Amino acid sequence: MDQTRPLALRRQTLPRGSWLGVSRDKLMQQRSGANPDGVNYDEVRDKLAQGYQRSQENLQTIVGTPKTVIPKIKTLLRVLRPGIFTFFSVQGQMSNEDRLTSIRLMAEEVMPAIKAYAKEIELVDPFEREPGSVKLQAETQRAPVVDREPLAALGLV
């Protein structure tokens, strides 16, 4: 690269891209109607939307109101019995007011309900039980690690 040119001119020649695999140049071409690489962007959008829908159906992504989200998270806790469960807040473009409402609903409605349910099903976190503190007895049946009943109700087994 020519180091004698001003930085602004050098930046114009650098390859551009993003973690989504779509560069700004391709997006601008698509907006202008030009499509030299032959990509059908409507088809790409449809595939992404289908994948997003599938991730919701498989409980890999959980979105919705507290009324719809809480039962799904309870199912995950009952089936998987995780020691740690992480919540992510709103991702993507949205107004600050909507983002704050989402965080408030998560803190006031979703998390207290999930914490109470975890206590109800005797699900402890790593700070409540020392790893290895539950000793296994010889010739006794181990406690189940997962509960598969909800999977059958969801049609996943």
Buried (B, 14 or more C-beta within 10 A) or exposed (E): EEEEEEEEEEEEEEEEEEEEEBEEEBEEBBEEEEEEEEEEBEEEEEEEEEEEEEEBEEBEBBEEEEEEBBEBBBBBBBBBBEEEEEEEEBEEEEEEEEBEEBEEBBEEBBBEBBEEBBEEEEBEEEEEEEEEEEEEEEEEEEEEEEBEEBBEEBEEE
